Amino acid sequence: MSEYLVLIYQDEKDPWWSDPATEQKMMQQHQAFGEKHGASIRGGNALHATHAATSIRPDKNGKMTVTDGAFVETKEALGGYYVIEAADLDEALAIAKDVPAPGGGVEVRPIMPT
């Protein structure tokens, strides 16, 4: 068995970011996902919107610069993640297809063993 990181991307302009009823519906969909795939889920969580992020990057002089906000150049931002365990990539993809991500999508990446 291997572990995979499932990154959930969505447009922050989608209503679920700001509408409590839509957010509750999205949480119910994630609960249903958890009930269906609980045996494979090793961790995961939702993230605050990008305005709550802080980025740290080296400047041209090699010093670290801290800036407010995420480093985002697309309309879709990272909104959450799951760590799952699967026999292979095909099984991980089958599980990831069930992750709720209306108006966005998911990215599946294998986790390097330690």
Backbone as JSON Lines, residues from 0, in Angstrom:
{"i":0,"aa":"M","n":[0.84,-1.19,0.0],"ca":[0.0,0.0,0.0],"c":[0.89,1.24,0.0]}
{"i":1,"aa":"S","n":[0.42,2.26,-0.69],"ca":[1.13,3.54,-0.77],"c":[0.21,4.65,-0.3]}
{"i":2,"aa":"E","n":[0.81,5.77,0.08],"ca":[0.02,6.94,0.45],"c":[0.04,7.96,-0.67]}
{"i":3,"aa":"Y","n":[-1.08,8.64,-0.8],"ca":[-1.26,9.67,-1.83],"c":[-1.86,10.91,-1.19]}
{"i":4,"aa":"L","n":[-1.43,12.07,-1.68],"ca":[-2.0,13.33,-1.25],"c":[-3.0,13.76,-2.31]}
{"i":5,"aa":"V","n":[-4.24,14.01,-1.89],"ca":[-5.28,14.49,-2.8],"c":[-5.5,15.96,-2.46]}
{"i":6,"aa":"L","n":[-5.07,16.83,-3.36],"ca":[-5.2,18.27,-3.17],"c":[-6.5,18.74,-3.82]}
{"i":7,"aa":"I","n":[-7.29,19.49,-3.09],"ca":[-8.6,19.93,-3.57],"c":[-8.5,21.4,-3.96]}
{"i":8,"aa":"Y","n":[-8.75,21.7,-5.23],"ca":[-8.69,23.07,-5.74],"c":[-10.08,23.54,-6.1]}
{"i":9,"aa":"Q","n":[-10.38,24.78,-5.73],"ca":[-11.66,25.38,-6.08],"c":[-11.5,26.87,-6.28]}
{"i":10,"aa":"D","n":[-12.42,27.43,-7.04],"ca":[-12.47,28.87,-7.25],"c":[-12.99,29.51,-5.96]}
{"i":11,"aa":"E","n":[-12.22,30.42,-5.4],"ca":[-12.65,31.05,-4.15],"c":[-13.87,31.94,-4.32]}
{"i":12,"aa":"K","n":[-14.27,32.17,-5.55],"ca":[-15.5,32.93,-5.79],"c":[-16.73,32.04,-5.77]}
{"i":13,"aa":"D","n":[-16.52,30.71,-5.65],"ca":[-17.66,29.8,-5.5],"c":[-18.39,30.15,-4.21]}
{"i":14,"aa":"P","n":[-19.71,30.02,-4.21],"ca":[-20.49,30.42,-3.04],"c":[-20.16,29.69,-1.76]}
{"i":15,"aa":"W","n":[-19.64,28.47,-1.82],"ca":[-19.44,27.72,-0.59],"c":[-18.42,28.4,0.33]}
{"i":16,"aa":"W","n":[-17.57,29.27,-0.23],"ca":[-16.59,29.97,0.6],"c":[-17.26,30.99,1.52]}
{"i":17,"aa":"S","n":[-18.43,31.51,1.11],"ca":[-19.03,32.59,1.89],"c":[-20.48,32.35,2.29]}
{"i":18,"aa":"D","n":[-21.15,31.37,1.71],"ca":[-22.55,31.12,2.0],"c":[-22.67,29.96,2.98]}
{"i":19,"aa":"P","n":[-23.19,30.21,4.19],"ca":[-23.27,29.14,5.19],"c":[-24.06,27.92,4.73]}
{"i":20,"aa":"A","n":[-25.15,28.11,3.99],"ca":[-25.95,26.96,3.54],"c":[-25.17,26.12,2.55]}
{"i":21,"aa":"T","n":[-24.46,26.76,1.65],"ca":[-23.66,26.04,0.66],"c":[-22.48,25.35,1.34]}
{"i":22,"aa":"E","n":[-21.89,26.03,2.32],"ca":[-20.78,25.43,3.06],"c":[-21.25,24.19,3.81]}
{"i":23,"aa":"Q","n":[-22.43,24.26,4.4],"ca":[-22.97,23.1,5.13],"c":[-23.2,21.93,4.17]}
{"i":24,"aa":"K","n":[-23.73,22.21,2.97],"ca":[-23.95,21.16,1.98],"c":[-22.61,20.52,1.58]}
{"i":25,"aa":"M","n":[-21.58,21.36,1.39],"ca":[-20.25,20.85,1.02],"c":[-19.7,19.98,2.14]}
{"i":26,"aa":"M","n":[-19.89,20.38,3.39],"ca":[-19.4,19.58,4.51],"c":[-20.13,18.24,4.58]}
{"i":27,"aa":"Q","n":[-21.42,18.23,4.26],"ca":[-22.17,16.96,4.23],"c":[-21.62,16.05,3.14]}
{"i":28,"aa":"Q","n":[-21.23,16.63,2.0],"ca":[-20.65,15.83,0.91],"c":[-19.31,15.25,1.34]}
{"i":29,"aa":"H","n":[-18.52,16.01,2.09],"ca":[-17.23,15.5,2.57],"c":[-17.44,14.42,3.64]}
{"i":30,"aa":"Q","n":[-18.46,14.59,4.46],"ca":[-18.78,13.55,5.45],"c":[-19.18,12.25,4.74]}
{"i":31,"aa":"A","n":[-19.97,12.37,3.68],"ca":[-20.37,11.18,2.92],"c":[-19.14,10.53,2.28]}
{"i":32,"aa":"F","n":[-18.22,11.35,1.76],"ca":[-16.98,10.82,1.2],"c":[-16.2,10.07,2.28]}
{"i":33,"aa":"G","n":[-16.13,10.65,3.48],"ca":[-15.42,10.02,4.59],"c":[-16.05,8.7,5.0]}
{"i":34,"aa":"E","n":[-17.37,8.64,4.99],"ca":[-18.05,7.39,5.33],"c":[-17.78,6.31,4.28]}
{"i":35,"aa":"K","n":[-17.75,6.71,3.02],"ca":[-17.53,5.75,1.93],"c":[-16.09,5.25,1.9]}
{"i":36,"aa":"H","n":[-15.13,6.15,2.16],"ca":[-13.71,5.81,1.98],"c":[-12.92,5.88,3.28]}
{"i":37,"aa":"G","n":[-13.6,5.81,4.42],"ca":[-12.93,5.94,5.72],"c":[-11.76,5.0,5.92]}
{"i":38,"aa":"A","n":[-11.83,3.8,5.37],"ca":[-10.74,2.84,5.55],"c":[-9.46,3.27,4.84]}
{"i":39,"aa":"S","n":[-9.6,4.13,3.83],"ca":[-8.44,4.57,3.06],"c":[-7.91,5.93,3.51]}
{"i":40,"aa":"I","n":[-8.69,6.7,4.24],"ca":[-8.3,8.05,4.61],"c":[-7.36,8.02,5.81]}
{"i":41,"aa":"R","n":[-6.21,8.65,5.67],"ca":[-5.22,8.73,6.74],"c":[-5.18,10.12,7.37]}
{"i":42,"aa":"G","n":[-5.79,11.1,6.75],"ca":[-5.81,12.46,7.28],"c":[-6.41,13.4,6.26]}
{"i":43,"aa":"G","n":[-6.56,14.63,6.65],"ca":[-7.09,15.63,5.73],"c":[-7.76,16.75,6.5]}
{"i":44,"aa":"N","n":[-7.99,17.85,5.79],"ca":[-8.65,18.99,6.4],"c":[-8.96,20.03,5.36]}
{"i":45,"aa":"A","n":[-9.87,20.93,5.73],"ca":[-10.17,22.1,4.91],"c":[-9.18,23.2,5.29]}
{"i":46,"aa":"L","n":[-8.94,24.1,4.37],"ca":[-8.04,25.23,4.62],"c":[-8.82,26.54,4.55]}
{"i":47,"aa":"H","n":[-8.36,27.53,5.29],"ca":[-8.93,28.87,5.16],"c":[-8.62,29.39,3.76]}
{"i":48,"aa":"A","n":[-9.34,30.42,3.33],"ca":[-9.14,31.03,2.01],"c":[-7.73,31.63,1.92]}
{"i":49,"aa":"T","n":[-7.32,31.93,0.69],"ca":[-5.95,32.4,0.45],"c":[-5.63,33.71,1.15]}
{"i":50,"aa":"H","n":[-6.63,34.53,1.46],"ca":[-6.34,35.79,2.15],"c":[-5.76,35.54,3.56]}
{"i":51,"aa":"A","n":[-5.96,34.34,4.1],"ca":[-5.43,34.01,5.42],"c":[-4.02,33.42,5.35]}
{"i":52,"aa":"A","n":[-3.52,33.21,4.14],"ca":[-2.2,32.6,3.95],"c":[-1.08,33.62,4.13]}
{"i":53,"aa":"T","n":[0.09,33.13,4.44],"ca":[1.31,33.92,4.47],"c":[2.36,33.15,3.69]}
{"i":54,"aa":"S","n":[3.03,33.85,2.77],"ca":[4.05,33.21,1.94],"c":[5.44,33.66,2.37]}
{"i":55,"aa":"I","n":[6.38,32.74,2.31],"ca":[7.78,33.03,2.63],"c":[8.6,32.55,1.44]}
{"i":56,"aa":"R","n":[9.36,33.49,0.87],"ca":[10.18,33.17,-0.3],"c":[11.5,33.93,-0.23]}
{"i":57,"aa":"P","n":[12.56,33.35,-0.79],"ca":[13.82,34.09,-0.82],"c":[13.75,35.22,-1.85]}
{"i":58,"aa":"D","n":[14.36,36.36,-1.51],"ca":[14.45,37.45,-2.47],"c":[15.72,37.28,-3.29]}
{"i":59,"aa":"K","n":[16.01,38.25,-4.14],"ca":[17.18,38.11,-5.02],"c":[18.5,38.12,-4.27]}
{"i":60,"aa":"N","n":[18.48,38.59,-3.01],"ca":[19.69,38.6,-2.19],"c":[19.81,37.39,-1.28]}
{"i":61,"aa":"G","n":[18.84,36.47,-1.39],"ca":[18.88,35.26,-0.58],"c":[18.23,35.41,0.78]}
{"i":62,"aa":"K","n":[17.72,36.61,1.09],"ca":[17.01,36.81,2.36],"c":[15.57,36.36,2.19]}
{"i":63,"aa":"M","n":[14.99,35.91,3.28],"ca":[13.61,35.44,3.23],"c":[12.65,36.62,3.36]}
{"i":64,"aa":"T","n":[11.68,36.68,2.46],"ca":[10.67,37.73,2.45],"c":[9.33,37.13,2.82]}
{"i":65,"aa":"V","n":[8.66,37.76,3.76],"ca":[7.35,37.3,4.21],"c":[6.29,38.25,3.64]}
{"i":66,"aa":"T","n":[5.28,37.68,2.96],"ca":[4.21,38.49,2.39],"c":[2.86,37.9,2.76]}
{"i":67,"aa":"D","n":[1.87,38.76,2.86],"ca":[0.51,38.31,3.12],"c":[-0.07,37.67,1.88]}
{"i":68,"aa":"G","n":[-0.85,36.63,2.08],"ca":[-1.53,35.97,0.97],"c":[-0.74,34.82,0.39]}
{"i":69,"aa":"A","n":[-1.46,34.02,-0.35],"ca":[-0.85,32.87,-1.02],"c":[-0.23,33.32,-2.33]}
{"i":70,"aa":"F","n":[0.65,32.5,-2.85],"ca":[1.25,32.73,-4.16],"c":[0.33,32.09,-5.19]}
{"i":71,"aa":"V","n":[-0.65,32.86,-5.67],"ca":[-1.68,32.31,-6.55],"c":[-1.71,33.11,-7.85]}
{"i":72,"aa":"E","n":[-1.61,32.41,-8.96],"ca":[-1.72,33.05,-10.26],"c":[-2.84,32.45,-11.08]}
{"i":73,"aa":"T","n":[-3.69,31.64,-10.45],"ca":[-4.83,31.05,-11.13],"c":[-6.08,31.36,-10.33]}
{"i":74,"aa":"K","n":[-7.23,31.12,-10.93],"ca":[-8.46,31.39,-10.19],"c":[-8.78,30.28,-9.19]}
{"i":75,"aa":"E","n":[-8.21,29.1,-9.38],"ca":[-8.45,28.0,-8.45],"c":[-7.36,27.99,-7.38]}
{"i":76,"aa":"A","n":[-7.78,27.91,-6.14],"ca":[-6.84,27.91,-5.01],"c":[-6.98,26.61,-4.23]}
{"i":77,"aa":"L","n":[-5.94,26.25,-3.52],"ca":[-5.95,25.06,-2.68],"c":[-6.91,25.29,-1.52]}
{"i":78,"aa":"G","n":[-7.93,24.44,-1.43],"ca":[-8.95,24.61,-0.4],"c":[-8.94,23.53,0.66]}
{"i":79,"aa":"G","n":[-8.23,22.44,0.41],"ca":[-8.18,21.36,1.38],"c":[-7.41,20.18,0.82]}
{"i":80,"aa":"Y","n":[-7.34,19.13,1.62],"ca":[-6.57,17.96,1.19],"c":[-7.01,16.72,1.95]}
{"i":81,"aa":"Y","n":[-6.71,15.59,1.38],"ca":[-6.83,14.29,2.05],"c":[-5.52,13.56,1.86]}
{"i":82,"aa":"V","n":[-5.12,12.79,2.84],"ca":[-4.05,11.81,2.7],"c":[-4.76,10.46,2.68]}
{"i":83,"aa":"I","n":[-4.56,9.73,1.6],"ca":[-5.22,8.43,1.48],"c":[-4.19,7.33,1.28]}
{"i":84,"aa":"E","n":[-4.61,6.12,1.58],"ca":[-3.78,4.94,1.33],"c":[-4.48,4.11,0.27]}
{"i":85,"aa":"A","n":[-3.73,3.67,-0.72],"ca":[-4.29,2.88,-1.8],"c":[-3.24,1.88,-2.3]}
{"i":86,"aa":"A","n":[-3.73,0.81,-2.92],"ca":[-2.83,-0.23,-3.42],"c":[-1.95,0.3,-4.55]}
{"i":87,"aa":"D","n":[-2.5,1.2,-5.37],"ca":[-1.75,1.75,-6.5],"c":[-2.42,3.04,-6.96]}
{"i":88,"aa":"L","n":[-1.84,3.67,-7.98],"ca":[-2.37,4.94,-8.47],"c":[-3.79,4.79,-8.99]}
{"i":89,"aa":"D","n":[-4.09,3.7,-9.66],"ca":[-5.45,3.5,-10.17],"c":[-6.48,3.51,-9.05]}
{"i":90,"aa":"E","n":[-6.17,2.85,-7.94],"ca":[-7.09,2.85,-6.81],"c":[-7.19,4.24,-6.19]}
{"i":91,"aa":"A","n":[-6.06,4.94,-6.09],"ca":[-6.06,6.31,-5.55],"c":[-6.91,7.23,-6.42]}
{"i":92,"aa":"L","n":[-6.81,7.09,-7.73],"ca":[-7.61,7.92,-8.64],"c":[-9.09,7.61,-8.5]}
{"i":93,"aa":"A","n":[-9.43,6.34,-8.32],"ca":[-10.83,5.96,-8.15],"c":[-11.41,6.6,-6.88]}
{"i":94,"aa":"I","n":[-10.62,6.63,-5.81],"ca":[-11.07,7.27,-4.57],"c":[-11.17,8.78,-4.78]}
{"i":95,"aa":"A","n":[-10.17,9.37,-5.4],"ca":[-10.12,10.83,-5.59],"c":[-11.28,11.33,-6.45]}
{"i":96,"aa":"K","n":[-11.79,10.5,-7.34],"ca":[-12.92,10.91,-8.18],"c":[-14.17,11.19,-7.35]}
{"i":97,"aa":"D","n":[-14.23,10.65,-6.13],"ca":[-15.38,10.86,-5.25],"c":[-15.23,12.09,-4.36]}
{"i":98,"aa":"V","n":[-14.08,12.74,-4.36],"ca":[-13.87,13.92,-3.51],"c":[-14.74,15.07,-4.03]}
{"i":99,"aa":"P","n":[-15.56,15.67,-3.18],"ca":[-16.38,16.8,-3.62],"c":[-15.5,18.0,-3.98]}
{"i":100,"aa":"A","n":[-15.62,18.48,-5.2],"ca":[-14.88,19.66,-5.64],"c":[-15.64,20.36,-6.76]}
{"i":101,"aa":"P","n":[-16.9,20.76,-6.5],"ca":[-17.67,21.43,-7.56],"c":[-17.0,22.74,-7.95]}
{"i":102,"aa":"G","n":[-16.94,23.0,-9.24],"ca":[-16.32,24.23,-9.72],"c":[-14.8,24.2,-9.65]}
{"i":103,"aa":"G","n":[-14.22,23.06,-9.35],"ca":[-12.77,22.94,-9.26],"c":[-12.35,21.54,-9.64]}
{"i":104,"aa":"G","n":[-11.37,21.02,-8.95],"ca":[-10.9,19.67,-9.23],"c":[-9.92,19.23,-8.17]}
{"i":105,"aa":"V","n":[-9.38,18.05,-8.37],"ca":[-8.41,17.51,-7.42],"c":[-7.13,17.12,-8.16]}
{"i":106,"aa":"E","n":[-6.05,17.1,-7.41],"ca":[-4.74,16.64,-7.91],"c":[-4.3,15.52,-7.0]}
{"i":107,"aa":"V","n":[-3.82,14.43,-7.57],"ca":[-3.37,13.28,-6.8],"c":[-1.86,13.15,-6.97]}
{"i":108,"aa":"R","n":[-1.16,13.1,-5.85],"ca":[0.3,12.97,-5.9],"c":[0.76,11.9,-4.92]}
{"i":109,"aa":"P","n":[1.62,11.0,-5.39],"ca":[2.15,10.0,-4.47],"c":[3.05,10.65,-3.43]}
{"i":110,"aa":"I","n":[2.99,10.14,-2.22],"ca":[3.84,10.62,-1.14],"c":[5.09,9.76,-1.1]}
{"i":111,"aa":"M","n":[6.25,10.4,-1.04],"ca":[7.5,9.65,-1.0],"c":[7.61,8.92,0.33]}
{"i":112,"aa":"P","n":[7.96,7.66,0.29],"ca":[8.14,6.92,1.55],"c":[9.35,7.46,2.3]}
{"i":113,"aa":"T","n":[9.27,7.42,3.62],"ca":[10.4,7.92,4.43],"c":[11.32,6.8,4.84]}
